[in-house]
Amino acid sequence: MTADDFQAMAEVAYAALPARFVQAIENVVILTEDVPDAATLCQMQADSPYDLLGLYQGWPLPDRGTGYSGHPPDVIHLYREPIMMYCAQNGEDVAHCIRHVLVHEIGHYFGFSDEEMEVIECAP
């Protein structure tokens, strides 16, 4: 899958999110990249560029106060090659995986921890 195709799938996934969530998202940039850079891998203590499917970098919404004014945009990264490899290894649909990673990273924007998102995802 080309980078352009991956970007288009990410845009479709974002456009399909419930409007109430999309309308609540402010000052966030979503980037699609081939792999995380070396600094990100070091910061996240990842052994391989394929250890990260996505990443939220920013100031979560619940933590924003008056000091947030003028802050640069938060960034959600979606990593194409790790997602493609994960899907190939696990027989998962790429569009489904992109949406899952995107929703997960947006969850961090809204202030959810990995543990809280796992509970939400596993709820009946």
JOVENZI-V957548 format. One record per helix or strand of 2 or more residues. SS is the DSSP state (H for helix, E for strand). FROM is the first residue (numbers start at 1). LEN is the number of residues. If there is no record, write none. Layout:
BEGIN
SS|FROM|LEN ; SS|FROM|LEN
END
This chain:
BEGIN
H|3|13 ; H|19|6 ; E|28|6 ; H|38|6 ; H|49|3 ; E|54|4 ; H|61|3 ; H|66|3 ; E|74|6 ; H|80|11 ; H|94|16 ; H|114|9
END
